[in-house]
Amino acid sequence: MITKNLPKEPGVYLFKDGSGTIIYIGKAKSLRTRVSSYFKSNISGKTQFLVKHIRDMDHIVVRNEVEALLLENKLIKKHKPKYNISLKDSKTYAYIKLTDEAFPRILSTRSVSKKGTYIGPFTDGSARNELVQLAIRLFKLRVCKTLPKRACLNYHIGLCSAPCTAMASKEQYALQVEKAIHFLKGDANEVVHTLKKEMKIASDELKFELAQEKKRQLEAIEHMQYKQQIEHIRDYDQDVIALKDHDSLGVFEVFSVKKGVLCGRKEYQLEQEEDLFESFVKAYYALEPVPREIIVNQAFWKGEGKKVLETYLGRLRGGSVSLTLPQKGIKLDLVRLVEKNVPTELEALQSLQSKLNLTELPSVIECFDISNLGREDLVAGMTRFVDGKPDKEGYRKFEIKSFAGKNDDFASMREVVFRRYKRLVEEKKAFPNLIIVDGGPGQLSSALSSLKRLGLAIPVIGLAKENEEIYLPNNPEPLRLDKNSKMMLLIRNVRNHTHRFAITYNRKKRSMNLKDQMREV
């Protein structure tokens, strides 16, 4: 299914045909919901025709729907998709207008006259409407054509100050309008200061819903203060690279910005190694054009390393190249936007819950691995991940006690799982939301038998190393998923972390035993 693993966040989706050509670009408030709608039975004939040609898709997550609209516009101009041509009209522009009445109204319009105050133009009417709605919510401006004789519904739901009933004087309302104009033109500092103060007061008074509303308004203002980072015009090309560590893996997100226009993104997942960022940059630009500026989210160089790398990249480009680690401004905002597109733990946990049909989000995961480097020193390791991140205080080591002198992964797994959860039962502590065992059907069956002895029903899966297959209880066929999906990235990371932890314990124990033997000699 083309919609698998799509986030629920706003963004832009790009449909491609069999040759990889982009044939349609659209924006969405929720990527998963919007893209799924194309594959329902009650779609129009035109949409059916489009869907017949879709063979692949890509998507870019942004922070809000307005950014999605602006990015959609830029990408359509860049790629000129076949099925977008007749749907987009770039010749008309939208404006926000505040009338010059005694109590001005705020509205959207496509015509400009000498009357009123205009803000714009906006390249997309929907983006303008989003901004209008935010201004109404923040400054409680009237939208009615004629002043009613009594307060309307907007007043009662907190969207209007009701100048029609003299609840807001002409002077007070004029101040609201003045603030709205400053905000719509991009000067939101005073509004931000006021909202932060109101949010703190609401929080201190334990009015958490009100505080959350203020927080949402602050976020909306932050996103709209400038039209969007990618709208910023430059006469040179930039790449923005963000790295996020997932313990055993590093995930790189690369956005290409051509003269201020965001025109593409790529994602890479690499095994962790020393100087990973520098190695990636050198390998990436051996194959890709080198831009004039490369903006990064961390200083991966040491000493003179930055200057050396810039000189190297400059020779590849045939001109100067700068590596930039921004601390403020538009470039820092660009970095944050790219970081937002790097897979997050929450997205992976939500995907894991969906794929495994779990009743709860697997916020707490415990994973077991048996380490048997020889017939002696058979041990096990257990790691604990909370919200997708290691909780090292929850790690546990096990010496196999029920037998000795043989390698029996199944019996070992039965023992350590039983011991772990018998203790949690006795101590009346909380159980994890999901158990992962390193191995296939045999290890999974062993873990299940121990849970059954304890009368526990905790979700448990097996993850086989060879083909990264997931084994589920009472299901002989393994679940085979994209190895580089956000969900698989998470559980592979958990498994690899556990494997290293168990091996380290095994080696330490073998070393201690060897020292004891030498003392005896």
N, C-alpha and C positions, 0 to 999 in steps of 0.2 A: 504494500500500500504506500503510495507516494507521500502520504501525510505522516508516516511514522516518525516519532521523535520530534515532531515540530513543537516549538514552544507556544505558550499561550500569550506571549508578549507581542506588542506591536512590531511591525517590520514590513519589509518588502519581499515579495516572492517573484522568482523568475522561472517561467515555464520554458522548457527546451524541447526541441524535436529530436529525432533519432540521430541527427548529425551533430547535436550539441549546440545548435543555433538557438539563441533566445527568441522565442516567438510571442511571448506576452509577459509584461511586467505589471504587477499590481501592488497595492498597499493594503494593509490589514491592521485593524485594531487588535485582533488576536489572530496570529498566523495559522494556528491549528484550526480554529473555527472557520476562517475564511477559505482556506485551501480545501478543507473537507467539503465545503458547500459545492464545489465544482463537480463532485463525484456522487451527488445525490440523484435520485430518479426524476425529480421534477424540475430539471434545469431547462433553460430555453434552447431553441434550435441552434442559435449562434454559439452558445456555450458548449453544446454537444459537439459541434464541429471543431471548436478549439480543443476540447478534451481528447478527441480522436488523434490529435497530432502530438499530444504531450507524452514524452518518453522519460523525462527527467526534470528535476527542478533544483533550484538553489534558493537560499533565503538569507536575509540580513536582518538581524534584530536591532531595533533602535529604541530610544527611551520613551517615545510617545507617538501618538498617531500623527501629529503635526510633522515631526521629523520624518515619519514614513511617507507622508505626502510629498515633502520636498525632495526626499531621496528618490522616490518613484519618478518625479518629474525629471530629475537630473539623469537617471538611468535610461529613461525613455528617449531623451534627447541624444544620449550617447549611443544606444544600441538600435534605436528605431525598429522595435519589434513589429513583425508583420501584422499581428492582430491588435495592436494598439493604435495604429495610424488613424483609423476612422473614429476612434473613441475619445481622443484628446484634442482639445482646442486651446492652442497657446496664443491665440491672437487677441483674446479678450482678457481683461484683468479685473480683479475684484478689489474693492476698497472697504474700509470701515469708516463709517460716517457718524459724527455727533452733530445733531441738528442745532440750529441757532434759536431754538424756542426758549421761553422763560425757564422751563425745566427740560433741558436737552434730552433727546432720546439717543440711544445707540442702536445702530442697525448696519446691515451689510448692503452694498450696492455695487452695480457695475457702471453706473453713470456718474459723472462728476459735473457739478455746477458751481456757481459762485457762492451759494448758500451753504453754511455748515463747515465743519472741520473734517478733513479727510486724512486717513492714515493708510499708506500703501504705496504702490499697488502690491497685491499678493498674487503669486503665480497660480494659486489654486483656491477656489472659492471655499472648499471644505476647510482648508487651513485657516482661512479668515474667520469662518463661522466658529471654529474651535476657540479662537482668540476672543471673539465677541462674547461667547458664553462664559469664558473665564473672567472677563472684565465685568460682566453683569453680576457674577457671583461675588467678586471681590469688592465692587464699588456700589452695588445695589442701585443700578441705573434703571430708569423706566424704559419700557419697550412698547407701551400702548400708544396707538395713534392719537387718541384723544384722552385727556385726563378724565378718569372716572370720578363719580361723586363720592365713592367710598373705596377703601383699600381693597385691592384685588388679591387673587390667590398668590401672586408672586410675593406680596408683602408678608403674607401669613407663612410662607415657606422660607422666608429670609432672603429673597432675591431682589427686593425693591425696598427703598426707604419711604415709599408712599408720600411723595410730595403733593399728591392730589388731596390729601387730608390734612396738610400742614404739619404732619409729623416730622417732616424735614423742611426747614426754612429755605428760602431761596439762596441765602448765603451758604448754609450747610451743603445744599445740593450742588452749588457751584464749585465748592471745594472738592466734592466727590468727583465731579466731571473733570476738574483740573488734574486730580491725581490719576484718573483713568487715562487722560491724554498722555501724561508723562509715561505711564506704564506701557501704553500701546506703542509709544515711540521708542521703547527700549530702556527707559530710565525707571527701574523698579526697586532701587535701593531703599527708599523710604518705606515702600510697601513690605519689602522683605523684613526690614527692621521691626515694623509693627507686628507682622505675623509671627515672627520669632518670639516677640514679647508675649503675645496672646497665647501662643502654644505653650510657653513655659508656665504662664498663669493657669491655664487649663489643666496642665499636667500636675502642677502643685496642688490644685483643688480636686485632683482625682477625676477630672472630667475627661476621660481618656478618648471618648468618641469625638469630642470637640477638638482635642489636641491632635488626633489623627487627621481630622478634616483640615486643620491649619497646616499640618505637615504635607498633605496632598497638594494644598494650594501653593505652598512654598516650592514643592517639586515642579509643579506646573509652571510657575513663574521662572524658575531656573532654566527650564527647557525652552521657554519662549522669550527670554530676555534678548537674545540675538536670534535671528531667524534660523540659523543652524550652522554648526561648524563648517560643514561641507559647502555652505553658501559663500564662504569667505574666498574671494577671488585672489589668486596669486598667478604670477607669470612663470612659475616653474613647478615641476612635479615633486611630489612627496610620497613616501611610503610610511605607514604607521605600523609598528610591530609591537605586539604585546605577548609576553610569555607568562603563563600560569603554571606553577608546579603542581603535579599530582603525585608527589613522592617518587614513584618509579618511572613516571612519564612526564615529559614536558610538552605542553600544548602551546603552539604558536598560532596567533591570528595576525594576518597581514592584510591591511587595507591599502589600496593604491589610490592616490589622490592626484588626478591630472589637472594641473592649473586650477585647483580649487574644486574640482568635480570628483566626487567619490565614484569610481568606475569599476571597482571590483574588490573581491575579498578571497583569501585562500586560508586554509587551515591545515596545520601539520601536527602530528603527534609522534614524538621521538622518545626513545629510551634515554633516561637520564645519564649524563656523563659529565666529566669535568669540562668547564668552559663551554657548556652547551649552547648558550646564546651566541657566542662568537663563532662557534663552528657552524651554527645554522645560518648566520648572516653570510659567511663566506661561501657556503654551499648554495644558498638561495640565489645570490647574485652572480654565481658562476653560470646560472641558467636564465636569469631574468634581467631585464634592463635596469640599470642603476639610476635612481632619481638623484636630483640635486640635494635633497634633504631626506634623511631617514630619522624618523621620530620614534623613540623607544620608551618602554615603561620601566626600565631599570638600567642602572649603570653597570654593564657587564664587563667593562674594561678595567685594567689595572695600570696605574702609572702612565707611561707613555703609550699604552695600548690603543687608546682612542685615536691619537694622532697617526699612529702606524696604520691602523685600520682605515682611517679616512684617506690616507695617501694611497693605500692599496685599491680602495673602491674608486678613488678619483682616476686612477690609471685605467681601470675597467671602463669607466664612463667617458673618459676623455675630457674631463673638466672637474672642477672642485666639487667635493661632497662633504656634507656636514652631518655628524651624528648628534642628535639633540635629545636631551632628557629634560622635558619642560617642567617648570615648577608652578606656572600660572598661565592664565590666558587661554586663547583659542587652541593652542597646541596641546595644552594639558587636557582640555575638554575633548579633543580628538582622541587622545590616549584613553581616556575614560570610556569613550564610546566604543573603541575597539575592544577594551577589556570586557565590556558588557557582552560582547559577542563570544567570548571564550566560554566554553561549557562550564556551568556552575554546579556545585554539589546539589543544590536544591532541584535543579532541572533533572539531574541524573537520578535522584531519589524518587522524584515524581514519575519518571519513566520506568524505574524499577518497580514501583508500586503498581503501575498500570500493566506492565508486561507479565508480572507474576500474580496479578489479581489479588493483591494483598489488601486486607481490610484497613490497615493503617499505614501511614508513611513510614518506611523503614529508617527512622531517625537513629536508632541504635542497632548496629550490626556487629555480631561477633563471629569470628572466623577461626577455624581450627586447621592445623597442618601437622602431620606426623613427619618427624625427621629420623631417618634410619640409615645413617651412613655406613653402618656395619651391623653385625649381629649383636654387638654390645651397645650400650649407651642409647637405647631407644627412648626418644623423648618426643614431646609435642609442644607446640606453641599456640597461644590464642591471643588474637588482637581484638580490640574493641574500637569501633568507629562511631562517633556521635556527630550527627548532621554532616556526614560525609568526610569528617576529619578524624585523624588518629587521637584516641584518648589513652595516652600511654599509662596513666594510672590504672587503667582497666586491663592492661595486658597480664597474662598469666602463663607460667611455665609448668610443665608436667613431666615427671619421671614416670615411665610405665612401670606399674607395680604388680599387675595381675599375672604376669608371666615374664620369662627371661630366656635369652639364648636363641631367639628366633625372630624373624621379621614377619610380623602379621599386622599390616596396616588396618585391617578391618577390626580386629580385636582391640588394637590400640585406640581406634576412633571410638569404639563402644565405651571403653574405659574412661577416656578423658571427658567425653560428653556427659556421661553419667555423673562423674565426680563434680564437674563444673555446676551442673544444674541441681544436683542433690544438695550442694552447699547453698545455692541461692534459695532453694525451698526452705532449708533449715534456718537460714538467716532472714527469711521473709523479705528478700530483696527483689527488685523489679527484673523482669526478664527482657531480653532483647526483642526487637520487632522482627528480626530475621537472623537466621544462622546460616553461614556458608561453610561447607566442608571442602577441603582441597581434594578433589578426586571425582570418580564417577559413581555408577550405581552401587558398587560395593560399599564405599565409604558412606554414601547417603543412607543406604539401608541400615548400616551399623549405627549411625547417629539417630535415626528414627526409632530403632529398637530400644535405645537407651531412654529416649524421651517417653516412649510408650510405657516403659517400666516405672517411670516417675509420674505417669499420668498427666504429662504436659503436652500441649498442642501448640508448639512454637513453629512458625514457618521455617523450613529448612530446604536448602538447595545444595547440589554438588556442582563444582566447577572443575571440569577436566582440563588439564594443561595442554594436551596435544593439539586439539582443535578448538579450544576455548568454548566448549559446549556446556550448556546448563542442563543439569538433570533434575527433574522434578519428581516428587513422590507419586507413586502409582501411574507413572507415565514412562513407558519403555523407550519412547523416542525422545532424544534430547532436543532442547530448544537451541536453534542456531540463529544467532543475531549478528548484525554488523559489528565486527570486532572493534571498530573505531567509533561506535555510537557513544553518547554520553553515559548511558547506563553501563555498557561494557567497560568503558574506561574506568568507571568507579569500582566495579566489582573486581576487575583485573588488578587494580591498584590495591584493594583490600587484600586479595589473595597473595599478590607479590610481597606485600608488606609482611604478611603472616609467614610466608615461606622464608624470608630473610631472618625474621625474628626466631623461628624454630631452628634454622641452620646455625645461627650464631650461638644459641643455647647449646646445641649439640656439640659444636666445636669446643666451646668453653668447657663442657663437661668432660669430653674426651681428653682435653689438655690437662685437666685437673687429675683425672684417673691415671694418665701417663706419668705425671709427676709423683703420684703416690706409689706407683709401681717402681719407679726409679729409686725412691727412698728405701723401699723394701729390699732392693738389690744391694 
